[in-house]
Amino acid sequence: MGGFYMQYLESLCRRRGWHDPRYECYRDGNGYTCLVLVNGREYQTDLAYESGSLAQENAAMRAFMVCRNFSVNGGMLARNGIVQGLPADESSRRARKGSRHAYSSSSHGHRSRSSHHSSSSSTTSLE
């Protein structure tokens, strides 16, 4: 079972008739990052996290915060120099996959790489 924001995002998608969110997690030397595809747009973490599940939860939180007010800003939001909600481009995702170890899952196929949690990682901060 995913975190609260993963559940919120899945529920939002179902209410709006969108496909379930698709998560792509990447691991590099700094930890895990995640990109989630929602309604043809990409939302991503801005930090590396200790586990894939924390990265997925953060990406879901970012997507949910934008998508719940989708009509207000056209599904896009800029935070910390990262524009969230860019239209998904298959070629850009392939380029990212080639540079880092990646795995994908939908909200139903949630995969966790580690059960460690860090109290220093916050999924509620938007700044």
PyMOL commands that set and color helices and strands:
alter all, ss='L'
color gray80, all
select helices_A, chain A and resi 4-16+52-67+70-73+90-99
alter helices_A, ss='H'
color red, helices_A
select strands_A, chain A and resi 22-28+31-38+41-44+77-79+82-84+86-87+101-106
alter strands_A, ss='S'
color yellow, strands_A
deselect
rebuild
show_as cartoon
